[in-house]
Amino acid sequence: MALSTIGYFYLTLAIVSEVTSTTSMKLSEGWTVQSWSIACAVFGVLLVVFQTLALEHIPMSTLYVTWSGVGTAAICVLDWQFFGTK
């Protein structure tokens, strides 16, 4: 399976969707804010769609390690910068 640019494009969209979904979950305040709860669900579905598309072009091990590492780092930075977590 050859690595391709489109695969990494889908992987990038999956990472953005995951970070957006996780941030929306935080902003939903325990699922009590409807707009953020809906955003969390929508971006969660998009995450699965983009990961599936990326898997057609990128090996699962590469996809998973990149998605989890970059996604976790991005969420940590956002949490630190915008929510004051230390």
Secondary structure, 3 states (H helix, E strand, C coil): CCCCHHHHHHHHHHHHHHHHHHHHHHHCCCCCCHHHHHHHHHHHHHHHHHHHHHHCCCCHHHHHHHHHHHHHHHHHHHHHHHHCCC
